[in-house]
């Protein structure tokens, strides 16, 4: 009946809540018996190059916060690329199209140095608040913009803020993407189901516990304050890595150039890489490379 008061969740009929739950689900696990070269563990480092879009996406115009985003380009990314090069490893960078338009040379350098660039929205918008046509148009435009700037078509997408709408997977399928990296149903790669049907798209799961922003983000105008010392963050990440190695699985990490790129924090990555290498049986690779291996070598 029109005008009826919306039901509370505890009033939802089973058919309805099951439909909500089953829109996008984890399907078959894609866990390989061994990793490339016989490695015991795969290590996937990723960097979300949000830069100025963190402020722009909510309509913000703060010059101070925009300068924080520019730090990600001027200092954060170069420092990260230098570190990765010193260790001879490749990583994945997820880039909003507006970031790419503001800093095209950065994206060309990332690709030239052998790293992966994935789609990360247009202006770091929240997918869940967009109508279908707007989300689709922005995702298509983002993919085309990154390809035009880098000369390479992205095969993976990470939704901004890991915000996934009921339409996101359908649009990813239309785009022909190989994988998504926004959801959290497992620690291994898995196939995504859309309304119960396999999509062929692989999920490379993420987790807030393996994200630098939740420990270090700062906003003086709100209650958001860094609350974890860098040594403790290293301990958390290292324990995650050790457990992944013990399990023969994947250690996946998400960082942000304007967060991890400071002198007092970048050493966390350096120590983590050194610790992983000391184990002697790890494979550092991009998300796309690990997804490809998982698809072709899963049991």
PyMOL commands that set and color helices and strands:
alter all, ss='L'
color gray80, all
select helices_A, chain A and resi 9-11+14-21+36-38+53-56+63-87+97-102+104-112+127-129+132-150+160-162+168-175+208-210+213-216+230-247+257-260+263-278+287-297
alter helices_A, ss='H'
color red, helices_A
select strands_A, chain A and resi 24-29+41-48+92-95+116-119+156-157+179-180+190-194+197-203+250-255+282-284
alter strands_A, ss='S'
color yellow, strands_A
deselect
rebuild
show_as cartoon
